[in-house]
Amino acid sequence: MKTNGFMNTEEVARILGVGVSTVKRWVDLGILPASRTCGGHRRILMTDVMRLARSGRLPDIDLARLPFLLNGETLREHTELIRELYSSLISGDETRIRALLAETHQGGMAVETLADEIIRPAMQLLGHEWSEGKIDVMHEHRGVQACFSALCELKHLLLAGADRSGPVAVGGAPEKDHYLLPNLLAELVLIDSGWEVVNIGANTPLSAFHRALDEFRPRMLWLSISHLEDPATFLETYRRLHDAATRLDVPIVVGGQALHEELRSAMPYTTFCDGLKHLAAFARTLNPQAKPPQRGRPRSRDSVPPSTKRNKE
């Protein structure tokens, strides 16, 4: 198995349970993205193989041949990844964080799994250690900034492989909410789910989202809400935003640690996400990815029985 994140067509065929010619045809049809070596051989990212595997329509998949299993369980324990990421956050080692995130994703872990099961616990540990006085706020801030920079690099990698023809999603965080990472992670998940993303950013007045609805006519509006300074005022302005989105038939997705149950019960919304796996599932429901192609060579017109031809003609 390659360790650089790329696989050849023979390896992909063994994992997906299909013939090599089928994999080559999927590549040629653009269903399975691939690059070419100088000698013209196809090289396929493990992440793209996993994306096809997650469709659930390939019954002969052999996931044991991949570094990461379909349900996010890894051959390399999550606890080890979390520990390594936390150590790099504490030391502010942006180079190592960038390599760790890129290698883990290219190794087959979905962005939403990486966010929910690796990055979030590492960041929670960082915040806990600071609140307990075990590390200085300088270490906490430096770690957050290093993670943000590494995720921006991962975003460029995702955009390089995106088809950029999907529906538009607009989102951000409300005024006085300065948390950067939740918004960026939501953006990465949506890019990986085939969306064209307009991230307005943190600390954004809700009036700006009204303008974004008119200007971009999105298919989805998301709000990441990690901090609310004045919940009552937020609710008042949010309801007006929801009404505007409803008139345009734009679903609103909300999430974030500030949305406790009592506050949510007073908010109209389309769906609440308590993790990025939920956001990914909802995004793929609204924008289904291309169905896995049928196996085997399509029958030519000449192979159709004459009676069928006459009926179709």
KEKE-3310 file (N, C-alpha, C; in steps of 0.2 Angstrom, whole numbers, plus 5000, padded with zeros to 4 digits):
npx = (5004:5003:5011:5010:4997:4992:4985:4987:4978:4976:4976:4966:4955:4956:4952:4939:4932:4930:4934:4950:4949:4936:4939:4947:4939:4930:4938:4941:4929:4927:4921:4929:4941:4958:4976:4990:5005:5021:5023:5011:5002:4988:4985:4977:4969:4968:4957:4948:4944:4939:4928:4920:4918:4910:4898:4891:4886:4894:4896:4907:4918:4934:4939:4949:4961:4963:4970:4962:4946:4929:4919:4927:4935:4951:4966:4977:4977:4964:4967:4980:4983:4976:4984:4996:4992:4988:5001:5008:5000:5003:5016:5016:5019:5017:5020:5021:5008:5001:5006:5001:4987:4985:4990:4982:4969:4972:4975:4962:4953:4938:4933:4924:4925:4938:4937:4927:4932:4945:4952:4943:4942:4956:4957:4948:4955:4966:4960:4955:4967:4972:4962:4963:4975:4987:4994:4999:4990:4996:5001:4989:4983:4992:4992:4979:4980:4990:4983:4972:4979:4985:4973:4969:4978:4974:4962:4965:4970:4959:4951:4958:4955:4941:4926:4919:4906:4895:4880:4878:4883:4881:4888:4893:4898:4889:4888:4900:4904:4919:4925:4935:4939:4927:4919:4928:4930:4917:4916:4926:4920:4909:4914:4921:4910:4905:4900:4899:4907:4903:4911:4907:4913:4918:4911:4900:4888:4870:4863:4871:4870:4857:4860:4869:4860:4852:4862:4870:4860:4859:4859:4859:4860:4871:4874:4886:4887:4896:4897:4887:4883:4872:4858:4844:4843:4849:4840:4829:4834:4838:4826:4821:4830:4828:4815:4817:4825:4816:4807:4814:4816:4827:4836:4840:4854:4860:4872:4883:4892:4885:4872:4861:4848:4837:4838:4838:4825:4817:4820:4817:4822:4830:4838:4847:4864:4874:4887:4900:4898:4884:4882:4888:4881:4868:4871:4874:4863:4855:4863:4866:4879:4887:4880:4887:4894:4887:4893:4904:4903:4893:4878:4878:4869:4866:4865:4853:4838:4828:4814:4813:4820:4811:4800:4805:4808)
npy = (4994:5011:5025:5038:5043:5041:5029:5015:5009:4995:4992:5000:4993:4981:4984:4990:4980:4977:4976:4980:4986:4992:5002:5010:5014:5022:5032:5038:5042:5052:5050:5045:5054:5057:5058:5058:5049:5053:5043:5040:5033:5030:5038:5038:5047:5041:5047:5050:5037:5033:5041:5036:5024:5026:5028:5016:5007:4997:4981:4973:4978:4979:4985:4983:4985:4998:5012:5018:5014:5012:5017:5027:5021:5018:5010:5015:5021:5032:5039:5041:5049:5060:5063:5066:5077:5086:5088:5094:5106:5112:5115:5123:5119:5122:5116:5103:5100:5104:5094:5082:5083:5084:5072:5063:5065:5062:5049:5043:5047:5055:5073:5077:5067:5069:5081:5080:5069:5070:5083:5091:5085:5086:5100:5103:5098:5106:5118:5114:5112:5125:5131:5125:5130:5124:5126:5141:5156:5160:5149:5142:5151:5152:5138:5137:5146:5140:5129:5134:5140:5128:5121:5130:5127:5114:5117:5123:5111:5104:5112:5111:5099:5100:5101:5113:5116:5114:5118:5133:5137:5148:5155:5158:5166:5174:5191:5196:5184:5176:5165:5156:5143:5133:5138:5138:5124:5119:5125:5117:5105:5106:5110:5098:5090:5094:5107:5124:5136:5151:5159:5169:5173:5175:5184:5192:5203:5199:5206:5206:5193:5194:5202:5193:5183:5189:5192:5181:5170:5157:5139:5134:5140:5142:5144:5145:5145:5149:5157:5169:5185:5192:5184:5187:5198:5192:5182:5189:5196:5185:5178:5187:5185:5171:5172:5179:5170:5159:5164:5164:5151:5144:5133:5133:5130:5126:5127:5123:5127:5137:5135:5130:5119:5126:5138:5134:5129:5140:5144:5145:5133:5124:5112:5106:5104:5094:5090:5089:5079:5077:5089:5086:5075:5081:5090:5082:5076:5086:5089:5077:5066:5061:5045:5029:5021:5009:4992:4984:4984:4995:4990:4990:4998:4989:4977:4977:4968:4966:4968:4976:4987:4992:4995:5006:5015)
npz = (5000:4996:5004:5002:5000:4987:4975:4964:4949:4951:4964:4969:4962:4969:4982:4980:4975:4961:4943:4936:4923:4925:4935:4928:4918:4925:4929:4917:4914:4923:4935:4945:4951:4945:4944:4932:4930:4924:4915:4911:4919:4929:4944:4960:4973:4990:4997:4988:4984:4996:4996:4986:4992:5003:4998:4999:4990:4985:4986:4988:4994:5001:5015:5024:5017:5017:5025:5034:5041:5036:5045:5052:5062:5066:5060:5065:5081:5086:5098:5098:5087:5092:5103:5097:5089:5099:5106:5096:5094:5107:5106:5095:5083:5067:5055:5057:5061:5050:5041:5048:5047:5034:5029:5036:5031:5018:5019:5020:5029:5032:5030:5040:5050:5054:5059:5070:5077:5079:5078:5086:5100:5103:5103:5113:5124:5124:5128:5140:5147:5148:5155:5167:5171:5168:5156:5148:5142:5131:5125:5122:5113:5103:5098:5093:5083:5075:5071:5064:5053:5047:5043:5034:5024:5021:5016:5003:4997:4996:4988:4976:4971:4969:4960:4958:4953:4961:4971:4980:4996:5010:5024:5042:5057:5071:5076:5088:5091:5090:5086:5076:5071:5071:5060:5049:5048:5046:5033:5026:5027:5019:5006:5004:5002:4990:4988:4983:4992:5002:5014:5026:5038:5055:5069:5063:5058:5058:5049:5038:5033:5027:5016:5010:5006:4996:4987:4983:4982:4989:4991:5003:5020:5033:5051:5063:5080:5093:5103:5112:5116:5119:5120:5119:5110:5099:5096:5091:5080:5073:5070:5060:5050:5047:5042:5030:5024:5023:5014:5002:5001:5007:5016:5033:5043:5059:5072:5086:5101:5109:5108:5117:5124:5128:5121:5108:5107:5105:5093:5076:5063:5050:5052:5066:5070:5079:5077:5065:5056:5055:5048:5036:5032:5030:5020:5009:5007:5002:4991:4982:4979:4963:4958:4961:4947:4936:4936:4924:4906:4897:4888:4870:4858:4848:4854:4860:4861:4846:4848:4859:4854:4844:4852:4859:4849)
capx = (5000:5007:5010:5009:4990:4990:4985:4986:4971:4975:4975:4959:4951:4955:4948:4932:4929:4929:4940:4954:4946:4931:4942:4950:4933:4927:4943:4940:4922:4927:4918:4934:4947:4964:4981:4994:5012:5025:5022:5004:4998:4983:4986:4970:4969:4964:4951:4943:4942:4934:4921:4916:4916:4905:4891:4887:4883:4899:4896:4913:4923:4939:4941:4955:4967:4964:4973:4956:4940:4923:4916:4931:4939:4958:4971:4981:4972:4962:4970:4987:4982:4974:4989:5001:4990:4989:5008:5010:4997:5006:5023:5015:5023:5012:5023:5019:5000:4999:5007:4997:4980:4984:4991:4977:4964:4974:4975:4956:4948:4933:4935:4920:4928:4944:4935:4924:4935:4953:4953:4939:4945:4963:4956:4945:4960:4970:4956:4955:4973:4973:4957:4966:4981:4992:4997:4998:4985:5000:5001:4982:4982:4997:4990:4973:4982:4993:4978:4969:4984:4985:4967:4968:4982:4970:4957:4968:4971:4952:4949:4962:4951:4934:4923:4917:4900:4890:4876:4881:4881:4883:4888:4897:4896:4885:4892:4903:4907:4925:4928:4937:4939:4921:4917:4932:4929:4911:4918:4930:4916:4904:4918:4922:4903:4903:4897:4903:4906:4905:4911:4907:4917:4916:4909:4897:4881:4865:4861:4876:4867:4852:4863:4872:4855:4850:4868:4872:4855:4862:4855:4860:4863:4873:4876:4890:4886:4899:4896:4881:4883:4865:4854:4838:4844:4851:4834:4825:4837:4838:4820:4820:4834:4825:4809:4820:4828:4811:4804:4818:4816:4834:4836:4845:4857:4863:4876:4888:4891:4881:4865:4858:4842:4832:4838:4835:4817:4814:4823:4815:4828:4829:4841:4853:4870:4879:4894:4901:4895:4877:4882:4890:4875:4863:4873:4874:4856:4853:4867:4868:4885:4886:4879:4892:4893:4886:4899:4903:4903:4886:4877:4877:4862:4865:4864:4846:4833:4824:4807:4814:4821:4805:4796:4808:4808)
capy = (5000:5017:5029:5045:5045:5039:5022:5013:5006:4988:4993:5002:4988:4976:4987:4991:4973:4978:4975:4985:4990:4996:5008:5014:5018:5027:5038:5041:5046:5058:5048:5044:5058:5054:5061:5054:5050:5055:5037:5040:5029:5033:5038:5040:5048:5037:5051:5049:5030:5032:5045:5031:5018:5029:5028:5010:5003:4992:4976:4968:4982:4976:4991:4982:4987:5005:5014:5020:5010:5016:5020:5031:5018:5018:5005:5019:5023:5039:5042:5042:5055:5066:5065:5069:5084:5090:5090:5099:5112:5115:5118:5128:5116:5122:5112:5096:5100:5104:5087:5077:5084:5082:5064:5059:5065:5059:5042:5041:5049:5060:5079:5078:5063:5072:5087:5078:5064:5071:5090:5094:5083:5089:5107:5103:5096:5112:5123:5112:5113:5132:5133:5122:5134:5120:5130:5148:5158:5161:5142:5141:5155:5149:5132:5139:5150:5136:5124:5138:5140:5121:5120:5134:5124:5109:5120:5123:5105:5102:5116:5109:5093:5101:5103:5120:5117:5113:5123:5138:5138:5154:5154:5162:5166:5180:5196:5195:5177:5177:5158:5155:5136:5130:5141:5135:5117:5119:5126:5112:5099:5108:5109:5091:5087:5096:5113:5130:5139:5158:5159:5177:5173:5176:5191:5195:5205:5195:5210:5204:5187:5196:5204:5187:5179:5192:5193:5174:5166:5151:5133:5133:5145:5139:5148:5142:5149:5146:5162:5174:5190:5194:5179:5189:5202:5188:5179:5194:5197:5179:5177:5190:5182:5165:5173:5180:5163:5155:5167:5162:5143:5143:5130:5136:5125:5129:5122:5127:5126:5142:5134:5125:5116:5131:5143:5131:5128:5146:5146:5141:5132:5118:5107:5107:5099:5094:5088:5090:5073:5079:5094:5083:5071:5085:5093:5077:5075:5092:5089:5070:5066:5056:5038:5024:5019:5002:4988:4981:4988:4996:4987:4994:4998:4983:4971:4977:4964:4969:4970:4982:4993:4994:4999:5013:5019)
capz = (5000:4996:5010:5000:4999:4981:4974:4957:4948:4953:4971:4969:4960:4974:4987:4978:4972:4954:4939:4934:4918:4927:4938:4922:4914:4930:4929:4911:4914:4928:4941:4950:4949:4945:4941:4928:4931:4918:4910:4909:4923:4933:4952:4963:4980:4994:4999:4982:4984:5002:4995:4983:4996:5008:4995:5002:4985:4982:4992:4988:4996:5006:5018:5027:5013:5017:5032:5038:5040:5034:5051:5056:5066:5062:5062:5070:5086:5087:5104:5096:5083:5096:5107:5092:5087:5105:5107:5090:5096:5112:5104:5090:5077:5062:5050:5059:5061:5043:5038:5051:5045:5027:5029:5039:5026:5011:5021:5019:5034:5029:5034:5046:5055:5056:5063:5075:5081:5080:5080:5092:5106:5104:5105:5120:5129:5124:5132:5147:5151:5149:5160:5173:5173:5166:5151:5148:5137:5125:5122:5119:5107:5097:5096:5089:5077:5071:5068:5059:5047:5044:5040:5028:5019:5019:5011:4997:4994:4994:4982:4970:4968:4969:4953:4958:4950:4965:4974:4984:5003:5013:5032:5046:5065:5072:5080:5095:5091:5087:5085:5069:5069:5069:5054:5044:5048:5042:5026:5023:5026:5013:5000:5002:5000:4983:4988:4982:4999:5004:5021:5028:5043:5062:5071:5057:5060:5055:5043:5032:5030:5023:5010:5006:5003:4990:4982:4981:4981:4991:4992:5010:5025:5040:5056:5068:5085:5098:5109:5111:5121:5121:5117:5117:5104:5094:5093:5088:5073:5069:5067:5054:5045:5046:5038:5024:5021:5021:5008:4997:5001:5008:5022:5038:5047:5064:5077:5090:5109:5113:5107:5122:5122:5129:5116:5102:5107:5104:5086:5070:5059:5046:5055:5070:5069:5085:5075:5057:5053:5054:5043:5030:5030:5027:5014:5004:5006:4997:4985:4982:4974:4958:4960:4959:4941:4936:4934:4917:4900:4895:4882:4865:4855:4844:4859:4863:4857:4841:4850:4863:4850:4841:4857:4861:4843)
cpx = (5004:5006:5010:5002:4988:4990:4985:4979:4970:4973:4968:4954:4950:4951:4941:4928:4927:4935:4944:4952:4940:4933:4944:4944:4930:4932:4942:4934:4922:4924:4923:4940:4953:4969:4985:5001:5015:5024:5015:4999:4994:4985:4980:4971:4965:4957:4946:4940:4937:4928:4917:4913:4910:4898:4887:4885:4888:4900:4902:4919:4927:4942:4948:4961:4968:4967:4967:4950:4934:4920:4921:4936:4946:4962:4976:4977:4971:4966:4977:4987:4980:4980:4995:4999:4990:4996:5010:5007:5001:5013:5022:5018:5018:5014:5020:5011:4998:5000:5002:4990:4980:4985:4985:4971:4966:4974:4968:4951:4944:4935:4930:4922:4934:4942:4932:4928:4942:4954:4949:4941:4952:4962:4953:4950:4965:4966:4956:4961:4974:4968:4960:4973:4988:4997:4995:4993:4989:5000:4994:4981:4986:4995:4984:4975:4986:4988:4974:4973:4984:4979:4966:4972:4978:4964:4959:4969:4964:4950:4952:4958:4944:4932:4920:4910:4894:4886:4880:4878:4885:4883:4893:4895:4893:4890:4894:4905:4913:4929:4929:4936:4933:4919:4921:4931:4922:4912:4921:4925:4911:4908:4919:4915:4900:4899:4902:4901:4908:4905:4912:4912:4914:4914:4905:4890:4876:4863:4865:4873:4861:4855:4866:4866:4853:4856:4869:4867:4857:4857:4855:4863:4865:4875:4880:4890:4890:4899:4891:4882:4876:4860:4847:4838:4845:4844:4830:4827:4837:4832:4818:4824:4831:4819:4811:4822:4822:4807:4808:4819:4823:4834:4842:4848:4861:4867:4880:4886:4887:4874:4862:4851:4836:4832:4836:4828:4814:4816:4820:4821:4826:4832:4846:4858:4874:4886:4894:4899:4888:4877:4883:4884:4869:4865:4873:4867:4853:4856:4870:4874:4883:4885:4885:4890:4891:4893:4898:4902:4895:4884:4876:4870:4861:4864:4857:4842:4829:4817:4808:4816:4815:4800:4799:4808:4800)
cpy = (5006:5021:5036:5048:5043:5031:5021:5010:4999:4988:4995:4997:4982:4978:4988:4985:4973:4976:4981:4990:4994:5002:5012:5018:5023:5033:5041:5045:5052:5056:5047:5048:5055:5058:5056:5055:5052:5049:5036:5035:5033:5033:5041:5041:5043:5040:5050:5042:5029:5036:5040:5026:5020:5029:5021:5006:4998:4987:4972:4972:4978:4982:4990:4984:4994:5007:5016:5016:5015:5020:5025:5028:5017:5013:5009:5022:5030:5043:5044:5048:5061:5068:5069:5076:5088:5093:5095:5106:5116:5118:5123:5126:5116:5117:5105:5095:5100:5097:5082:5077:5082:5074:5060:5059:5062:5051:5039:5043:5055:5067:5079:5073:5066:5078:5085:5074:5065:5078:5093:5091:5086:5097:5108:5102:5102:5117:5121:5113:5120:5134:5131:5126:5130:5122:5137:5150:5158:5154:5140:5145:5153:5143:5133:5142:5145:5131:5128:5138:5133:5119:5124:5131:5118:5111:5120:5117:5102:5105:5114:5103:5094:5103:5110:5121:5115:5119:5127:5138:5144:5153:5159:5161:5173:5185:5195:5188:5177:5170:5157:5147:5132:5132:5138:5128:5115:5120:5121:5106:5100:5107:5102:5087:5090:5103:5119:5135:5147:5158:5167:5178:5174:5183:5195:5197:5201:5199:5208:5198:5189:5198:5198:5183:5182:5192:5186:5169:5159:5145:5131:5139:5142:5145:5144:5147:5146:5151:5167:5178:5192:5190:5182:5194:5197:5184:5183:5195:5191:5177:5180:5187:5175:5166:5175:5174:5159:5157:5165:5154:5141:5139:5133:5130:5128:5124:5127:5126:5131:5140:5128:5124:5122:5136:5140:5130:5134:5149:5142:5139:5125:5112:5109:5102:5100:5091:5089:5084:5074:5084:5091:5078:5075:5088:5088:5075:5080:5092:5082:5070:5061:5049:5034:5021:5011:4998:4985:4986:4989:4993:4992:4994:4992:4977:4971:4972:4968:4972:4976:4988:4996:4998:5006:5017:5021)
cpz = (5000:5002:5008:4998:4992:4980:4966:4956:4950:4960:4973:4967:4965:4980:4986:4976:4965:4950:4937:4928:4920:4931:4933:4919:4919:4930:4923:4910:4919:4934:4947:4948:4950:4942:4936:4930:4924:4912:4908:4913:4928:4941:4955:4970:4984:4996:4994:4982:4990:5000:4991:4987:5001:5005:4997:4996:4981:4987:4993:4991:5001:5009:5022:5024:5014:5024:5037:5036:5039:5039:5055:5061:5062:5064:5066:5075:5086:5093:5102:5092:5087:5100:5103:5090:5093:5106:5102:5092:5102:5110:5098:5083:5071:5056:5051:5059:5054:5040:5041:5048:5038:5026:5031:5034:5020:5013:5021:5024:5031:5034:5040:5051:5058:5061:5070:5080:5083:5083:5086:5099:5108:5106:5111:5125:5130:5129:5139:5151:5152:5155:5167:5175:5172:5160:5151:5142:5130:5121:5118:5113:5101:5094:5091:5082:5072:5067:5063:5052:5043:5041:5034:5022:5016:5014:5004:4993:4992:4988:4976:4967:4967:4961:4952:4954:4954:4967:4979:4992:5006:5021:5035:5053:5066:5076:5087:5096:5087:5085:5078:5067:5067:5062:5048:5043:5044:5034:5023:5022:5020:5007:4998:5001:4993:4983:4986:4988:4999:5011:5023:5034:5050:5063:5066:5059:5056:5048:5037:5029:5025:5016:5006:5003:4996:4985:4979:4980:4983:4991:4999:5014:5031:5045:5061:5074:5091:5104:5107:5117:5123:5117:5115:5111:5098:5091:5089:5081:5069:5066:5060:5048:5043:5041:5031:5020:5018:5015:5002:4996:5002:5015:5027:5042:5052:5068:5081:5097:5112:5112:5111:5121:5123:5123:5109:5101:5105:5097:5081:5066:5055:5050:5060:5070:5076:5084:5067:5053:5051:5048:5036:5027:5027:5021:5008:5002:5001:4991:4984:4977:4969:4960:4957:4952:4941:4934:4927:4912:4898:4889:4876:4862:4851:4848:4861:4858:4852:4844:4855:4859:4847:4846:4859:4855:4842)
residu = (MET:LYS:THR:ASN:GLY:PHE:MET:ASN:THR:GLU:GLU:VAL:ALA:ARG:ILE:LEU:GLY:VAL:GLY:VAL:SER:THR:VAL:LYS:ARG:TRP:VAL:ASP:LEU:GLY:ILE:LEU:PRO:ALA:SER:ARG:THR:CYS:GLY:GLY:HIS:ARG:ARG:ILE:LEU:MET:THR:ASP:VAL:MET:ARG:LEU:ALA:ARG:SER:GLY:ARG:LEU:PRO:ASP:ILE:ASP:LEU:ALA:ARG:LEU:PRO:PHE:LEU:LEU:ASN:GLY:GLU:THR:LEU:ARG:GLU:HIS:THR:GLU:LEU:ILE:ARG:GLU:LEU:TYR:SER:SER:LEU:ILE:SER:GLY:ASP:GLU:THR:ARG:ILE:ARG:ALA:LEU:LEU:ALA:GLU:THR:HIS:GLN:GLY:GLY:MET:ALA:VAL:GLU:THR:LEU:ALA:ASP:GLU:ILE:ILE:ARG:PRO:ALA:MET:GLN:LEU:LEU:GLY:HIS:GLU:TRP:SER:GLU:GLY:LYS:ILE:ASP:VAL:MET:HIS:GLU:HIS:ARG:GLY:VAL:GLN:ALA:CYS:PHE:SER:ALA:LEU:CYS:GLU:LEU:LYS:HIS:LEU:LEU:LEU:ALA:GLY:ALA:ASP:ARG:SER:GLY:PRO:VAL:ALA:VAL:GLY:GLY:ALA:PRO:GLU:LYS:ASP:HIS:TYR:LEU:LEU:PRO:ASN:LEU:LEU:ALA:GLU:LEU:VAL:LEU:ILE:ASP:SER:GLY:TRP:GLU:VAL:VAL:ASN:ILE:GLY:ALA:ASN:THR:PRO:LEU:SER:ALA:PHE:HIS:ARG:ALA:LEU:ASP:GLU:PHE:ARG:PRO:ARG:MET:LEU:TRP:LEU:SER:ILE:SER:HIS:LEU:GLU:ASP:PRO:ALA:THR:PHE:LEU:GLU:THR:TYR:ARG:ARG:LEU:HIS:ASP:ALA:ALA:THR:ARG:LEU:ASP:VAL:PRO:ILE:VAL:VAL:GLY:GLY:GLN:ALA:LEU:HIS:GLU:GLU:LEU:ARG:SER:ALA:MET:PRO:TYR:THR:THR:PHE:CYS:ASP:GLY:LEU:LYS:HIS:LEU:ALA:ALA:PHE:ALA:ARG:THR:LEU:ASN:PRO:GLN:ALA:LYS:PRO:PRO:GLN:ARG:GLY:ARG:PRO:ARG:SER:ARG:ASP:SER:VAL:PRO:PRO:SER:THR:LYS:ARG:ASN:LYS:GLU)
# end
